[in-house]
Amino acid sequence: MKTIGSIIYLREGSQKLMIINRVPIVDIDNQKYIFDYSARAR
C-alpha cells in the first residue's frame, strides 16, 4: 500500500504523480465508483 504523499510513475510513464487520497468514491453519470488511489500530477 502506498502512503499519501508518495511520488510514483505509472507503468511506462514519464510524469510524476503524487498520491493524495486512498479509496475515493467518485460519482460518474449517477453511478458511484470506488478507486484504490487518487493522484495529481507533480
SELOMI-655907 format. One record per residue: chain; residue number from 1; residue in three letters; y, x, z of N, C-alpha, C, O in turn. Coordinates in pm, 1 decimal, always signed. Layout:
// residues N
chaine:A, num:NUM, residu:ala, nnorth:Y, neast:X, nup:Z, canorth:Y, caeast:X, caup:Z, cnorth:Y, ceast:X, cup:Z, onorth:Y, oeast:X, oup:Z
...
//
This chain:
// residues 42
chaine:A, num:1, residu:met, nnorth:-117.1, neast:+84.6, nup:+0.0, canorth:+0.0, caeast:+0.0, caup:+0.0, cnorth:+123.5, ceast:+89.2, cup:+0.0, onorth:+134.0, oeast:+183.0, oup:+79.1
chaine:A, num:2, residu:lys, nnorth:+214.9, neast:+59.2, nup:-88.0, canorth:+341.3, caeast:+133.2, caup:-94.8, cnorth:+438.2, ceast:+78.1, cup:+9.6, onorth:+438.5, oeast:-41.5, oup:+38.9
chaine:A, num:3, residu:thr, nnorth:+519.1, neast:+165.9, nup:+64.3, canorth:+617.9, caeast:+122.2, caup:+162.5, cnorth:+749.5, ceast:+88.8, cup:+92.0, onorth:+778.2, oeast:+140.3, oup:-16.1
chaine:A, num:4, residu:ile, nnorth:+827.9, neast:+2.9, nup:+154.1, canorth:+959.1, caeast:-31.3, caup:+99.7, cnorth:+1043.2, ceast:+96.1, cup:+96.0, onorth:+1048.9, oeast:+171.4, oup:+193.2
chaine:A, num:5, residu:gly, nnorth:+1107.7, neast:+118.4, nup:-16.9, canorth:+1186.5, caeast:+239.8, caup:-36.7, cnorth:+1113.2, ceast:+346.2, cup:-115.9, onorth:+1173.3, oeast:+446.4, oup:-154.5
chaine:A, num:6, residu:ser, nnorth:+981.9, neast:+326.2, nup:-141.5, canorth:+905.1, caeast:+421.9, caup:-221.3, cnorth:+959.0, ceast:+425.9, cup:-363.6, onorth:+995.6, oeast:+322.5, oup:-419.4
chaine:A, num:7, residu:ile, nnorth:+963.8, neast:+544.9, nup:-422.1, canorth:+1003.7, caeast:+563.2, caup:-561.6, cnorth:+876.0, ceast:+581.2, cup:-643.1, onorth:+792.2, oeast:+665.4, oup:-610.9
chaine:A, num:8, residu:ile, nnorth:+862.0, neast:+501.4, nup:-748.7, canorth:+740.2, caeast:+505.3, caup:-829.7, cnorth:+775.8, ceast:+507.8, cup:-978.0, onorth:+888.3, oeast:+476.1, oup:-1016.8
chaine:A, num:9, residu:tyr, nnorth:+678.2, neast:+546.0, nup:-1060.0, canorth:+684.2, caeast:+531.3, caup:-1205.3, cnorth:+573.3, ceast:+435.9, cup:-1244.3, onorth:+463.7, oeast:+444.5, oup:-1188.9
chaine:A, num:10, residu:leu, nnorth:+597.8, neast:+345.1, nup:-1337.7, canorth:+490.4, caeast:+263.6, caup:-1391.5, cnorth:+406.3, ceast:+350.5, cup:-1483.4, onorth:+452.6, oeast:+455.1, oup:-1528.9
chaine:A, num:11, residu:arg, nnorth:+285.1, neast:+309.5, nup:-1511.0, canorth:+196.1, caeast:+385.8, caup:-1597.1, cnorth:+265.9, ceast:+415.8, cup:-1729.8, onorth:+314.2, oeast:+324.3, oup:-1796.5
chaine:A, num:12, residu:glu, nnorth:+271.1, neast:+541.3, nup:-1767.4, canorth:+337.2, caeast:+589.7, caup:-1889.3, cnorth:+485.8, ceast:+556.9, cup:-1892.6, onorth:+545.7, oeast:+551.9, oup:-2000.0
chaine:A, num:13, residu:gly, nnorth:+544.9, neast:+534.9, nup:-1777.7, canorth:+686.7, caeast:+501.1, caup:-1771.0, cnorth:+774.5, ceast:+623.9, cup:-1759.2, onorth:+729.2, oeast:+730.4, oup:-1717.1
chaine:A, num:14, residu:ser, nnorth:+899.9, neast:+608.5, nup:-1796.5, canorth:+993.9, caeast:+719.6, caup:-1786.6, cnorth:+1109.4, ceast:+687.1, cup:-1691.8, onorth:+1198.2, oeast:+769.9, oup:-1671.7
chaine:A, num:15, residu:gln, nnorth:+1108.4, neast:+567.2, nup:-1633.8, canorth:+1216.7, caeast:+524.8, caup:-1545.8, cnorth:+1165.4, ceast:+510.5, cup:-1402.9, onorth:+1058.0, oeast:+455.0, oup:-1379.6
chaine:A, num:16, residu:lys, nnorth:+1242.5, neast:+560.8, nup:-1308.6, canorth:+1205.7, caeast:+548.0, caup:-1167.8, cnorth:+1232.8, ceast:+405.5, cup:-1120.3, onorth:+1331.7, oeast:+343.6, oup:-1159.4
chaine:A, num:17, residu:leu, nnorth:+1143.7, neast:+354.3, nup:-1035.4, canorth:+1162.3, caeast:+223.9, caup:-972.5, cnorth:+1151.2, ceast:+240.7, cup:-822.0, onorth:+1073.1, oeast:+322.9, oup:-774.1
chaine:A, num:18, residu:met, nnorth:+1229.3, neast:+163.0, nup:-746.6, canorth:+1221.5, caeast:+167.0, caup:-601.0, cnorth:+1166.7, ceast:+33.6, cup:-552.1, onorth:+1218.1, oeast:-72.3, oup:-588.0
chaine:A, num:19, residu:ile, nnorth:+1061.6, neast:+39.2, nup:-469.5, canorth:+1003.2, caeast:-81.0, caup:-411.0, cnorth:+1105.8, ceast:-140.6, cup:-314.6, onorth:+1154.4, oeast:-71.9, oup:-224.8
chaine:A, num:20, residu:ile, nnorth:+1138.6, neast:-269.5, nup:-333.8, canorth:+1238.2, caeast:-333.0, caup:-246.4, cnorth:+1182.3, ceast:-452.3, cup:-169.5, onorth:+1249.0, oeast:-505.0, oup:-80.4
chaine:A, num:21, residu:asn, nnorth:+1059.0, neast:-496.2, nup:-203.3, canorth:+1004.3, caeast:-614.6, caup:-137.9, cnorth:+853.5, ceast:-616.8, cup:-156.9, onorth:+802.1, oeast:-566.4, oup:-256.8
chaine:A, num:22, residu:arg, nnorth:+783.6, neast:-674.9, nup:-61.7, canorth:+639.1, caeast:-695.7, caup:-75.2, cnorth:+609.2, ceast:-843.8, cup:-70.5, onorth:+668.5, oeast:-917.1, oup:+8.7
chaine:A, num:23, residu:val, nnorth:+518.5, neast:-887.8, nup:-154.0, canorth:+470.1, caeast:-1025.7, caup:-164.4, cnorth:+585.3, ceast:-1126.0, cup:-183.2, onorth:+595.5, oeast:-1223.3, oup:-108.5
chaine:A, num:24, residu:pro, nnorth:+672.4, neast:-1101.9, nup:-283.7, canorth:+775.8, caeast:-1201.4, caup:-312.0, cnorth:+714.5, ceast:-1325.1, cup:-376.9, onorth:+617.4, oeast:-1314.9, oup:-451.8
chaine:A, num:25, residu:ile, nnorth:+771.0, neast:-1440.7, nup:-348.1, canorth:+730.4, caeast:-1566.3, caup:-411.8, cnorth:+845.6, ceast:-1606.5, cup:-503.5, onorth:+958.3, oeast:-1626.9, oup:-458.3
chaine:A, num:26, residu:val, nnorth:+815.6, neast:-1617.5, nup:-633.0, canorth:+918.3, caeast:-1642.0, caup:-733.9, cnorth:+892.4, ceast:-1775.6, cup:-801.5, onorth:+779.3, oeast:-1806.0, oup:-839.4
chaine:A, num:27, residu:asp, nnorth:+997.6, neast:-1855.4, nup:-816.6, canorth:+987.2, caeast:-1984.8, caup:-884.5, cnorth:+1024.4, ceast:-1966.4, cup:-1031.2, onorth:+1138.8, oeast:-1933.4, oup:-1062.7
chaine:A, num:28, residu:ile, nnorth:+928.0, neast:-1987.7, nup:-1121.5, canorth:+949.9, caeast:-1976.2, caup:-1265.2, cnorth:+904.3, ceast:-2106.3, cup:-1329.4, onorth:+787.3, oeast:-2143.4, oup:-1319.0
chaine:A, num:29, residu:asp, nnorth:+996.2, neast:-2175.7, nup:-1395.7, canorth:+964.5, caeast:-2303.6, caup:-1461.7, cnorth:+894.2, ceast:-2400.9, cup:-1367.2, onorth:+792.5, oeast:-2460.6, oup:-1402.5
chaine:A, num:30, residu:asn, nnorth:+949.2, neast:-2415.9, nup:-1248.1, canorth:+897.3, caeast:-2508.7, caup:-1146.4, cnorth:+755.8, ceast:-2476.7, cup:-1099.5, onorth:+686.5, oeast:-2564.8, oup:-1048.7
chaine:A, num:31, residu:gln, nnorth:+712.3, neast:-2352.9, nup:-1115.7, canorth:+583.7, caeast:-2308.2, caup:-1060.7, cnorth:+610.0, ceast:-2185.7, cup:-975.0, onorth:+693.5, oeast:-2102.0, oup:-1009.3
chaine:A, num:32, residu:lys, nnorth:+539.9, neast:-2175.5, nup:-865.4, canorth:+556.8, caeast:-2061.5, caup:-776.1, cnorth:+453.4, ceast:-1954.4, cup:-809.3, onorth:+335.0, oeast:-1983.6, oup:-825.9
chaine:A, num:33, residu:tyr, nnorth:+500.1, neast:-1829.6, nup:-819.0, canorth:+415.2, caeast:-1714.5, caup:-847.8, cnorth:+430.4, ceast:-1614.9, cup:-733.9, onorth:+540.8, oeast:-1592.1, oup:-684.5
chaine:A, num:34, residu:ile, nnorth:+320.0, neast:-1556.3, nup:-692.9, canorth:+320.5, caeast:-1455.0, caup:-587.7, cnorth:+289.8, ceast:-1320.4, cup:-651.8, onorth:+190.7, oeast:-1306.1, oup:-723.5
chaine:A, num:35, residu:phe, nnorth:+375.5, neast:-1221.3, nup:-625.7, canorth:+358.4, caeast:-1087.1, caup:-679.6, cnorth:+324.7, ceast:-991.2, cup:-565.8, onorth:+351.8, oeast:-1020.1, oup:-449.2
chaine:A, num:36, residu:asp, nnorth:+265.7, neast:-877.3, nup:-600.3, canorth:+234.0, caeast:-776.3, caup:-499.3, cnorth:+361.1, ceast:-707.5, cup:-448.2, onorth:+377.3, oeast:-686.9, oup:-327.9
chaine:A, num:37, residu:tyr, nnorth:+450.5, neast:-672.3, nup:-540.7, canorth:+573.2, caeast:-599.7, caup:-507.2, cnorth:+686.7, ceast:-647.2, cup:-595.9, onorth:+663.7, oeast:-707.9, oup:-700.4
chaine:A, num:38, residu:ser, nnorth:+808.9, neast:-619.3, nup:-553.7, canorth:+923.3, caeast:-627.6, caup:-644.3, cnorth:+995.2, ceast:-493.7, cup:-635.3, onorth:+989.4, oeast:-424.9, oup:-533.3
chaine:A, num:39, residu:ala, nnorth:+1062.8, neast:-458.1, nup:-743.8, canorth:+1128.4, caeast:-327.3, caup:-750.5, cnorth:+1255.5, ceast:-339.2, cup:-832.1, onorth:+1277.6, oeast:-437.3, oup:-903.0
chaine:A, num:40, residu:arg, nnorth:+1337.5, neast:-237.8, nup:-820.3, canorth:+1458.2, caeast:-231.6, caup:-902.8, cnorth:+1465.3, ceast:-94.0, cup:-966.0, onorth:+1412.6, oeast:+3.7, oup:-912.6
chaine:A, num:41, residu:ala, nnorth:+1531.6, neast:-88.0, nup:-1081.1, canorth:+1548.1, caeast:+40.1, caup:-1149.6, cnorth:+1633.8, ceast:+131.1, cup:-1063.5, onorth:+1729.6, oeast:+87.0, oup:-1000.0
chaine:A, num:42, residu:arg, nnorth:+1598.9, neast:+255.3, nup:-1062.5, canorth:+1669.2, caeast:+351.6, caup:-978.7, cnorth:+1748.9, ceast:+443.4, cup:-1065.3, onorth:+1816.3, oeast:+533.0, oup:-1014.6
//
